[in-house]
Amino acid sequence: MLFRLTRRLRAAGRYLLVGWHAWRHPALRWPGKLVLVLMALYLLTPIDIVPDGIPLLGWLDDFALVAIVLPLFLKLLPADIVRDARRKAGAEH
């Protein structure tokens, strides 16, 4: 169980890094950037569906956003942007 959770957290970190590089890609249009900015604002603001003050459950919605929504969003982006973002994210590791 702990091994699976660790693996998912690493994958979520990679998706965040790929999302960062996709956001910085010059070919990404403003609607894509807007979605990524709104996602980042949700992660950074104290206003959540489940408050962060509740141990573990408070982070569940943030984790779900990164682990589920971000990969789905990256699938909707043009393939060349995602490919370049993954290449840059892989080069940093």
ABEGO torsion letter per residue (X at the ends): XAAAAAAAAAAAAAAAAAAAAAAABAABBAAAAAAAAAAAAAAABABBABBAABBGAAAAAAAAAAAAAAAAAAAABBAAAAAAAAAAAAAAX
